[in-house]
Amino acid sequence: MISDIVLIGPMRTGKSTLGKLLAQSLNVPRVSLDDICSNYFKEAGFDRETGKQTPSKGRFPGWYLYYQSFFPVRCNGCSTSIQQADNEA
């Protein structure tokens, strides 16, 4: 019996692709957080064009700040980094 397989890692490193290939090879169902998040962002009013036009602050590009504003919970480290960027701007 196969246990759950969870793939974690930085963005754009192939986790979704690997997950799809594993699910096909092992003939098991696949749940993609990308799909779940995509639906959440649509319901929350996320607009890709607005993200592209959001101004940068400090080291953080505008699209990243816009994207992060759609997360209901932030880790302390992220909030601290964004506050530091606000202070540097």
Sequence and secondary structure as in RCSB ss.txt:
>XXXX:A:sequence
MISDIVLIGPMRTGKSTLGKLLAQSLNVPRVSLDDICSNYFKEAGFDRETGKQTPSKGRFPGWYLYYQSFFPVRC
NGCSTSIQQADNEA
>XXXX:A:secstr
         STTSSHHHHHHHHHHHHT     HHHHHHHHHHHHT  HHHHHHS  BTTB HHHHHHHTT S   
HHHHHHHHHHHHH 
